[in-house]
């Protein structure tokens, strides 16, 4: 009769419970793995054999066959080492089988039996809990991460012999206490007060943060576009416990956070030379891309037209659905991608088209080709388009003004949190204004008659698309929330319309 242990196969953002079965029969002492095991799992044969022997335990003297069920799912990763070792110990009667029936095992074993950190600890713990398992045993360095998942006992072990002694009742491993965030959340080193002048652009940044809106800064070099974008991290509200779980889980799946918990919103700034796969996600073993690693945070694309056209166009679907589906020959996975897009661009290749002090050196074909790098459908998915003019030289001087107050980002963060709390209460869920559907907007927008008339007139005059029409209402709803107004008035619509301008700087 075969013995078995349980583990999890992470598949995208989710997971699938795997039953690791072991059976022995007369023959040479070998270990055979079946069940669609990838190369990293197939190599576990030698790691497990040495780990068991070096832990002063007995490897089987017969032929052992380990089956990873269900067999139609590809098994990849080094975390199968520990459940394979446990199933062998149970089959050889060194561990009582009933002791492991409600336990999930995951961990890479070294040749000396040490347990090493793995990817996907949170996904494994969540899947084990959903399957009804009561306990998960995994490497000690992953225990803190897995403790983010409530409702399951997380035991962190340092080596295989500790797991064996725990299961035999000789040396009990204490459960890791549930994680509680009691540390200061790391903020951006760029305070909003360090951006001199640019009152209009900073107002737009505040609106974008309050409603989780996408924003594009357009202006000449040195106007402060990048500094504005980096200051955004300091005015966003702290992530909730559930958001911390999702942020840490995604970075762990990508191999960026093996033994830590991320308690701040991500700010991802991929270079314009990044590949399509690194931005969207994928690979032979599909892992999250930059858009998923920016989940619940900011994706900053500096000099948007410099990115490959295919990469930019691939953003259109996740900007709408806030999820990315990666299809490859060996399967299809999905990752969340609920991020704020913050982008910057120059008006032309040299950067001085429309500048009142410097002459543009670009030819008309160069200018046209540069502008065409960003498609209309992509621009249509950006809520606020803001022209950032060159700063006045007087603003460079560090005179004491109301704007130059250190710690202004903290004050703005409180405004953003108040506006978002108002949204959450109105929507009765953690949905920001930018995520509202058209049906929800009709029920919750509360446009005044004057505001509706202005919007209708603007839609007819400027041939506004249906998507832009509703984006204007969403932005106006956020402006009204910042003003603590239940209704959207004419001035709120007027300001929102101003941020939909896509004209050249010379005509702004």
DRENLUM-661453 format. One record per residue (C-alpha): residue in one letter; x, y, z. Coordinates in nm, 4 decimals. Example, Ala and Ser with C-alpha at 12.3 -4.5 7.8 and 13.67 -1.06 7.14 Angstrom:
residuo;xx;yy;zz
A;1.2300;-0.4500;0.7800
S;1.3670;-0.1060;0.7140
This chain:
residuo;xx;yy;zz
X;0.0000;0.0000;0.0000
X;0.1431;0.3386;-0.1040
X;0.1892;0.6401;0.1214
X;0.1210;0.9994;0.0217
X;0.1848;1.3615;0.1175
X;0.0340;1.6862;-0.0098
X;0.1861;1.9896;-0.1745
X;0.0736;2.2581;-0.4221
X;0.1572;2.3359;-0.7837
X;0.1437;2.7163;-0.8276
X;-0.0289;2.7972;-1.1568
X;-0.0167;3.1671;-1.2280
X;-0.1656;3.3579;-0.9368
X;-0.3525;3.0502;-0.8118
X;-0.2502;2.6944;-0.7305
X;-0.3543;2.3306;-0.7601
X;-0.3315;2.0712;-0.4827
X;-0.0882;1.7913;-0.5664
X;-0.0889;1.4462;-0.4072
X;0.2652;1.3034;-0.3848
X;0.2313;0.9236;-0.3765
X;0.5149;0.6811;-0.3061
X;0.5211;0.3078;-0.3653
X;0.8073;0.0618;-0.3200
X;0.8665;-0.2726;-0.4878
X;1.1431;-0.5295;-0.5049
X;1.4392;-0.4106;-0.7089
X;1.7479;-0.1957;-0.7000
X;1.7300;0.1053;-0.4589
X;1.6338;0.3679;-0.7174
X;1.3887;0.6554;-0.7203
X;1.1674;0.7177;-1.0221
X;0.9467;1.0255;-1.0591
X;0.6318;1.0261;-1.2734
X;0.3478;1.2718;-1.3166
X;0.4691;1.5282;-1.5730
X;0.7672;1.6473;-1.3686
X;0.9848;1.9245;-1.5117
X;1.3646;1.9160;-1.5055
X;1.3887;2.0935;-1.1662
X;1.1605;1.8289;-1.0119
X;1.3327;1.5377;-1.1842
X;1.6616;1.6488;-1.0281
X;1.5029;1.6097;-0.6841
X;1.5885;1.2387;-0.6976
X;1.9533;1.2966;-0.6063
X;1.8823;1.5830;-0.3643
X;1.6241;1.3811;-0.1712
X;1.8373;1.0665;-0.1595
X;2.1360;1.2545;-0.0129
X;1.9206;1.4646;0.2212
X;1.7568;1.1574;0.3753
X;2.0849;0.9766;0.4274
X;2.2675;1.2843;0.5614
X;1.9815;1.3417;0.8058
X;2.0583;0.9967;0.9562
X;1.7351;0.8522;0.8169
X;1.6965;0.5437;0.6003
X;1.6438;0.5651;0.2263
X;1.4525;0.2692;0.0846
X;1.6459;-0.0461;-0.0102
X;1.3874;-0.1200;-0.2807
X;1.2770;0.0478;-0.6015
X;1.0685;0.3559;-0.5159
X;0.8206;0.5193;-0.7525
X;0.6835;0.8644;-0.6706
X;0.3766;0.9855;-0.8592
X;0.2740;1.3529;-0.8668
X;-0.1026;1.3574;-0.9093
X;-0.2900;1.4920;-1.1050
X;-0.0602;1.3834;-1.3847
X;-0.1965;1.6282;-1.6454
X;-0.0460;1.9363;-1.4733
X;0.3179;2.0247;-1.5268
X;0.5100;2.0200;-1.1971
X;0.7931;2.2718;-1.1839
X;0.9995;2.4100;-0.8968
X;1.2253;2.2860;-0.6212
X;0.9543;2.2945;-0.3499
X;0.8549;1.9342;-0.4348
X;1.1709;1.8079;-0.2622
X;1.0244;1.8048;0.0884
X;0.6908;1.6311;0.0088
X;0.8809;1.3684;-0.1947
X;1.1111;1.3016;0.1008
X;0.8169;1.2844;0.3442
X;0.6242;1.0406;0.1218
X;0.9302;0.8136;0.1088
X;0.9703;0.8264;0.4884
X;0.6010;0.7443;0.5284
X;0.6210;0.4555;0.2816
X;0.9211;0.3101;0.4667
X;0.7286;0.3353;0.7994
X;0.9658;0.5886;0.9522
X;0.6709;0.8295;0.9794
X;0.3125;0.7298;1.0558
X;0.0942;0.8050;0.7538
X;-0.1977;0.9381;0.9599
X;0.0294;1.2142;1.0948
X;0.0593;1.3795;0.7528
X;-0.2934;1.3478;0.6140
X;-0.3893;1.7122;0.6824
X;-0.0470;1.8748;0.6279
X;0.0893;2.0495;0.3190
X;0.4655;2.0267;0.2627
X;0.6818;2.2547;0.0501
X;1.0542;2.3171;0.0503
X;1.3804;2.2674;-0.1329
X;1.6219;2.0349;0.0459
X;1.9972;2.0622;0.0292
X;2.2234;1.7610;0.0154
X;2.2799;1.7958;0.3914
X;1.9052;1.8115;0.4624
X;1.8750;2.1887;0.5103
X;1.5530;2.3515;0.3885
X;1.6011;2.6463;0.1544
X;1.3592;2.9262;0.0537
X;1.1165;2.8674;-0.2322
X;0.8964;3.0684;-0.4646
X;0.5203;3.0899;-0.4230
X;0.4963;3.0370;-0.0459
X;0.1792;3.2479;-0.0154
X;0.0113;3.0823;-0.3146
X;0.0915;2.7407;-0.1670
X;-0.0500;2.8359;0.1749
X;-0.3688;2.9818;0.0236
X;-0.4313;2.6744;-0.1924
X;-0.3649;2.4382;0.0986
X;-0.6111;2.6290;0.3149
X;-0.8754;2.6239;0.0394
X;-0.8281;2.2452;0.0080
X;-0.9057;2.1983;0.3776
X;-0.5553;2.1251;0.5031
X;-0.4908;2.2556;0.8543
X;-0.1107;2.2926;0.8562
X;0.1689;2.3808;0.6199
X;0.5359;2.2973;0.6807
X;0.7901;2.4892;0.4753
X;1.1372;2.6477;0.5102
X;1.1797;2.8785;0.8076
X;1.2645;3.1774;0.5860
X;0.9292;3.1447;0.4073
X;0.7220;3.1087;0.7250
X;0.6759;3.4821;0.7783
X;0.5379;3.5256;0.4273
X;0.3044;3.2281;0.4558
X;0.1738;3.3629;0.7900
X;-0.0024;3.6360;0.5900
X;-0.2601;3.3678;0.5083
X;-0.5089;3.3376;0.7960
X;-0.6769;3.0138;0.8952
X;-0.3844;2.7738;0.8556
X;-0.1001;2.6864;1.0950
X;0.2365;2.7770;0.9430
X;0.5374;2.5811;1.0686
X;0.8834;2.6953;0.9652
X;1.1559;2.4294;0.9723
X;1.5295;2.4655;0.9158
X;1.6079;2.1121;0.8009
X;1.4585;1.7726;0.7224
X;1.5422;1.6201;1.0614
X;1.3384;1.8939;1.2365
X;1.0369;1.8021;1.0229
X;1.0887;1.4330;1.1016
X;1.1152;1.4935;1.4767
X;0.8037;1.7130;1.4707
X;0.6001;1.4471;1.2922
X;0.7249;1.1859;1.5404
X;0.6214;1.4114;1.8299
X;0.9730;1.4381;1.9709
X;1.0467;1.8066;1.8917
X;0.7371;2.0120;1.8219
X;0.7723;2.3119;1.5901
X;0.5680;2.6074;1.7157
X;0.3369;2.7765;1.4626
X;0.4515;3.1120;1.3266
X;0.2280;3.3881;1.4714
X;0.0067;3.5698;1.2184
X;0.1825;3.8666;1.0623
X;0.0865;4.2121;1.1835
X;0.2280;4.5213;1.0177
X;0.3639;4.7420;1.2937
X;0.6447;4.9131;1.1051
X;0.6575;5.2434;0.9252
X;0.5701;5.2096;0.5596
X;0.8556;5.3161;0.3346
X;0.7745;5.6276;0.1376
X;0.9259;5.7970;-0.1630
X;1.2400;5.9987;-0.1002
X;1.0924;6.2685;-0.3273
X;0.8568;6.4946;-0.1319
X;0.6007;6.6800;-0.3378
X;0.7294;7.0069;-0.1915
X;1.0614;6.9514;-0.3716
X;0.8824;7.0105;-0.7042
X;0.9050;7.3870;-0.7510
X;0.6154;7.5611;-0.9198
X;0.4042;7.3371;-1.1464
X;0.0898;7.4024;-0.9415
X;-0.1332;7.2782;-1.2236
X;0.0619;6.9534;-1.2682
X;0.0706;6.8859;-0.8934
X;-0.3046;6.9374;-0.8740
X;-0.3473;6.6763;-1.1479
X;-0.1168;6.4392;-0.9579
X;-0.3314;6.4760;-0.6460
X;-0.6465;6.3965;-0.8455
X;-0.4820;6.0930;-1.0041
X;-0.3756;5.9571;-0.6645
X;-0.7175;6.0173;-0.5092
X;-0.9074;5.8300;-0.7799
X;-0.6429;5.5793;-0.8962
X;-0.6381;5.7428;-1.2410
X;-0.3786;5.6980;-1.5148
X;-0.1869;6.0162;-1.5964
X;0.0475;6.1395;-1.8707
X;0.2824;6.4356;-1.8266
X;0.3785;6.6055;-2.1525
X;0.6448;6.8769;-2.1586
X;1.0007;6.9806;-2.2435
X;1.3093;6.8250;-2.0814
X;1.3869;6.9462;-1.7321
X;1.0324;7.0625;-1.6568
X;1.0016;6.8241;-1.3604
X;0.7937;6.5444;-1.5146
X;1.0014;6.2608;-1.3688
X;1.0196;6.4237;-1.0262
X;0.6405;6.4622;-1.0236
X;0.5980;6.0943;-1.1053
X;0.8384;5.9821;-0.8335
X;0.6668;6.2042;-0.5757
X;0.3445;6.0080;-0.6357
X;0.4653;5.7190;-0.4185
X;0.4701;5.9494;-0.1166
X;0.1049;6.0569;-0.1417
X;-0.0563;5.7184;-0.2059
X;-0.2311;5.5590;0.0940
X;-0.0662;5.2678;0.2721
X;-0.1689;4.9251;0.1391
X;-0.4294;4.7233;0.3256
X;-0.3486;4.3810;0.4703
X;-0.5062;4.2052;0.1704
X;-0.3144;4.4289;-0.0696
X;0.0127;4.3473;0.1102
X;-0.0638;3.9776;0.0638
X;-0.1190;4.0207;-0.3104
X;0.1860;4.2456;-0.3562
X;0.4165;4.0082;-0.1681
X;0.2671;3.7047;-0.3390
X;0.3353;3.8422;-0.6881
X;0.6912;3.9462;-0.6095
X;0.7550;3.6072;-0.4497
X;0.6257;3.4290;-0.7606
X;0.8659;3.6415;-0.9649
X;1.1561;3.5463;-0.7372
X;1.2084;3.8986;-0.5994
X;1.0927;3.8516;-0.2391
X;1.1796;3.5042;-0.1110
X;1.1824;3.5747;0.2613
X;1.0356;3.9245;0.3132
X;0.6966;4.0946;0.3284
X;0.6440;4.4033;0.1163
X;0.4585;4.6661;0.3194
X;0.4659;4.9553;0.0710
X;0.3052;5.0070;-0.2657
X;0.5358;4.9083;-0.5529
X;0.6795;5.1721;-0.7848
X;0.8037;4.9962;-1.0971
X;1.0067;5.1901;-1.3505
X;1.1174;4.9580;-1.6333
X;1.3656;5.0990;-1.8855
X;1.2384;5.1611;-2.2375
X;1.4671;4.8834;-2.3646
X;1.2841;4.6191;-2.1583
X;1.1467;4.3276;-2.3567
X;0.7823;4.2577;-2.4284
X;0.7879;3.9511;-2.2000
X;0.9493;4.1371;-1.9080
X;0.6768;4.4029;-1.9284
X;0.3735;4.1783;-1.9759
X;0.4946;3.8554;-1.8178
X;0.5569;3.5090;-1.9555
X;0.8543;3.2916;-2.0375
X;0.8943;2.9153;-2.0565
X;0.7647;2.9106;-1.7010
X;0.5271;3.2129;-1.7082
X;0.6136;3.4569;-1.4308
X;0.4646;3.8002;-1.3539
X;0.5857;4.0935;-1.5634
X;0.6325;4.4577;-1.4660
X;0.2627;4.5368;-1.5003
X;0.1776;4.2686;-1.2428
X;0.4662;4.3604;-1.0153
X;0.3129;4.7114;-1.0135
X;-0.0185;4.5672;-0.8863
X;-0.1718;4.8015;-0.6237
X;0.1053;5.0481;-0.7034
X;0.2529;5.2546;-0.9849
X;0.3918;5.1611;-1.3260
X;0.6112;5.4517;-1.4361
X;0.7039;5.4681;-1.8053
X;0.9503;5.7512;-1.8589
X;0.9632;5.8829;-2.2171
X;0.6651;5.6799;-2.3355
X;0.7311;5.7116;-2.7124
X;1.0709;5.5420;-2.6688
X;0.9092;5.2104;-2.5727
X;0.8461;4.9582;-2.8538
X;0.5057;5.0012;-3.0152
X;0.4112;4.6374;-2.9484
X;0.4853;4.6762;-2.5763
X;0.2731;4.9900;-2.5494
X;-0.0189;4.8362;-2.7369
X;-0.0073;4.5334;-2.5073
X;-0.1009;4.7650;-2.2181
X;-0.4447;4.8365;-2.3628
X;-0.6164;4.5224;-2.2348
X;-0.4753;4.5209;-1.8780
X;-0.5494;4.8942;-1.8429
X;-0.9161;4.8117;-1.9003
X;-0.9532;4.4703;-1.7351
X;-0.6831;4.5127;-1.4654
X;-0.5722;4.1540;-1.5245
X;-0.3314;3.9994;-1.7756
X;-0.3786;3.6593;-1.9390
X;-0.0532;3.5012;-2.0571
X;-0.0996;3.2202;-2.3092
X;0.1918;2.9967;-2.3967
X;0.2309;2.6556;-2.5626
X;0.2446;2.4773;-2.2269
X;-0.0551;2.6521;-2.0708
X;-0.2371;2.9716;-1.9850
X;-0.1978;3.1691;-1.6642
X;-0.3476;3.4914;-1.5319
X;-0.1991;3.7567;-1.3060
X;-0.3665;4.0662;-1.1583
X;-0.2504;4.4021;-1.2970
X;-0.4416;4.6724;-1.1115
X;-0.1824;4.9486;-1.1408
X;-0.1708;5.3244;-1.1897
X;0.0002;5.4125;-1.5154
X;0.2151;5.7250;-1.4865
X;0.3918;5.8204;-1.8064
X;0.5956;6.1105;-1.9375
X;0.6797;6.2279;-2.2872
X;0.8520;6.5110;-2.4671
X;0.6571;6.7017;-2.7320
X;0.9093;6.5970;-2.9982
X;1.2407;6.4079;-3.0350
X;1.4523;6.7113;-2.9446
X;1.2047;6.8106;-2.6747
X;1.1552;7.1770;-2.7619
X;0.8542;7.1843;-2.9931
X;0.6389;7.4738;-2.8789
X;0.9017;7.5988;-2.6317
X;0.8932;7.9810;-2.6139
X;1.2677;8.0116;-2.5437
X;1.4309;7.7449;-2.7613
X;1.3745;7.6563;-3.1246
X;1.2733;7.3029;-3.2214
X;1.5206;7.1317;-3.4549
X;1.2883;6.8483;-3.5615
X;1.1534;6.8167;-3.9131
X;0.7828;6.7688;-3.9781
X;0.8238;6.3980;-4.0672
X;1.0232;6.3413;-3.7474
X;0.7587;6.5157;-3.5404
X;0.4774;6.3181;-3.7044
X;0.6558;5.9864;-3.6615
X;0.7269;6.0654;-3.2950
X;0.3641;6.1506;-3.2202
X;0.2423;5.8351;-3.3968
X;0.4415;5.6141;-3.1608
X;0.1560;5.6477;-2.9105
X;-0.1718;5.5286;-3.0569
X;-0.5073;5.6967;-3.0078
X;-0.6610;5.3936;-2.8338
X;-0.3799;5.3964;-2.5749
X;-0.4207;5.7704;-2.5131
X;-0.7932;5.7096;-2.4790
X;-0.7198;5.4876;-2.1780
X;-0.5296;5.7613;-1.9940
X;-0.7537;5.9666;-1.7668
X;-0.5464;6.2827;-1.7274
X;-0.3179;6.4332;-1.9920
X;-0.1246;6.7254;-1.8451
X;0.1135;6.9680;-2.0123
X;0.4066;7.0524;-1.7862
X;0.5595;7.3838;-1.8921
X;0.9170;7.4834;-1.8232
X;0.9489;7.6030;-1.4638
X;1.0053;7.9719;-1.3950
X;1.3600;8.0544;-1.2892
X;1.2212;8.2283;-0.9816
X;1.0830;7.8947;-0.8630
X;1.4350;7.7471;-0.8519
X;1.5236;7.9607;-0.5504
X;1.4480;7.8014;-0.2146
X;1.2451;8.0858;-0.0692
X;1.0111;7.9902;0.2118
X;0.6633;7.9629;0.0638
X;0.3552;7.7631;0.1428
X;0.4646;7.5030;-0.1117
X;0.8152;7.4595;0.0283
X;0.7016;7.2892;0.3461
X;0.8908;6.9700;0.4170
X;0.6548;6.6801;0.4624
X;0.3861;6.8154;0.2311
X;0.3481;6.4655;0.0874
X;0.2133;6.3463;0.4234
X;-0.0521;6.6190;0.4177
X;-0.1503;6.5265;0.0647
X;-0.1605;6.1601;0.1584
X;-0.4256;6.2406;0.4189
X;-0.6328;6.4152;0.1503
X;-0.5987;6.1135;-0.0766
X;-0.6992;5.8734;0.2025
X;-1.0052;6.0867;0.2863
X;-1.1127;6.0926;-0.0790
X;-1.0681;5.7172;-0.1166
X;-1.2573;5.6456;0.2060
X;-1.5438;5.8499;0.0638
X;-1.5337;5.6392;-0.2542
X;-1.5232;5.3081;-0.0667
X;-1.8219;5.4030;0.1484
X;-2.0220;5.5190;-0.1517
X;-1.9389;5.2068;-0.3563
X;-1.9611;4.9775;-0.0497
X;-1.6391;4.8046;-0.1566
X;-1.2696;4.8781;-0.2154
X;-1.3362;5.0186;-0.5617
X;-1.1836;5.3494;-0.6660
X;-1.3502;5.5929;-0.9030
X;-1.1239;5.4848;-1.1903
X;-1.2607;5.1286;-1.1641
X;-1.6299;5.2186;-1.1851
X;-1.8269;5.0659;-1.4708
X;-2.0548;5.2805;-1.6860
X;-2.3581;5.1308;-1.5100
X;-2.2161;5.2216;-1.1688
X;-2.1410;5.5728;-1.2907
X;-2.5014;5.6243;-1.3914
X;-2.6195;5.5264;-1.0443
X;-2.3512;5.7001;-0.8377
X;-2.2255;5.9993;-1.0370
X;-2.5035;6.2435;-0.9324
X;-2.4375;6.4991;-1.2070
X;-2.6075;6.8349;-1.1699
X;-2.8131;6.9553;-1.4661
X;-2.5555;7.2242;-1.5509
X;-2.2711;6.9724;-1.5359
X;-2.4598;6.7359;-1.7652
X;-2.5290;7.0117;-2.0174
X;-2.1613;7.1127;-2.0247
X;-2.0506;6.7537;-2.0740
X;-2.3002;6.6950;-2.3559
X;-2.1890;7.0150;-2.5315
X;-1.8200;6.9174;-2.4997
X;-1.8904;6.5675;-2.6317
X;-2.0536;6.7098;-2.9430
X;-1.7982;6.9866;-3.0002
X;-1.4814;6.7774;-2.9564
X;-1.6171;6.4401;-3.0804
X;-1.5317;6.2699;-2.7511
X;-1.5336;5.8894;-2.7626
X;-1.7594;5.6865;-2.5370
X;-1.4595;5.5722;-2.3313
X;-1.3363;5.9303;-2.2843
X;-1.6894;6.0437;-2.1996
X;-1.7060;5.8119;-1.9002
X;-1.3443;5.8822;-1.8011
X;-1.4314;6.2522;-1.7753
X;-1.7160;6.1653;-1.5364
X;-1.4840;5.9432;-1.3296
X;-1.2241;6.2190;-1.2993
X;-1.4959;6.4738;-1.2175
X;-1.6248;6.2366;-0.9485
X;-1.2767;6.2303;-0.7919
X;-1.2490;6.6101;-0.8056
X;-1.5853;6.6326;-0.6303
X;-1.4624;6.3889;-0.3630
X;-1.1566;6.6071;-0.2999
X;-1.3963;6.9015;-0.2615
X;-1.6119;6.6877;-0.0266
X;-1.9072;6.7348;-0.2600
X;-2.1736;6.4676;-0.3032
X;-2.2797;6.6009;-0.6435
X;-2.0675;6.6634;-0.9533
X;-2.1032;7.0292;-1.0432
X;-2.0227;7.2294;-1.3543
X;-1.6785;7.3323;-1.2260
X;-1.5845;6.9686;-1.1615
X;-1.6740;6.8733;-1.5195
X;-1.4896;7.1778;-1.6530
X;-1.1682;7.0821;-1.4734
X;-1.1986;6.7196;-1.5825
X;-1.2452;6.8308;-1.9447
X;-0.9293;7.0368;-1.9192
X;-0.7283;6.7244;-1.8328
X;-0.8490;6.5478;-2.1487
X;-0.6676;6.8001;-2.3702
X;-0.4377;6.6299;-2.6219
X;-0.3331;6.9425;-2.8064
X;0.0228;7.0413;-2.8798
X;0.1929;7.2620;-2.6209
X;0.1920;7.5594;-2.8530
X;-0.1868;7.5675;-2.8535
X;-0.2474;7.4886;-2.4896
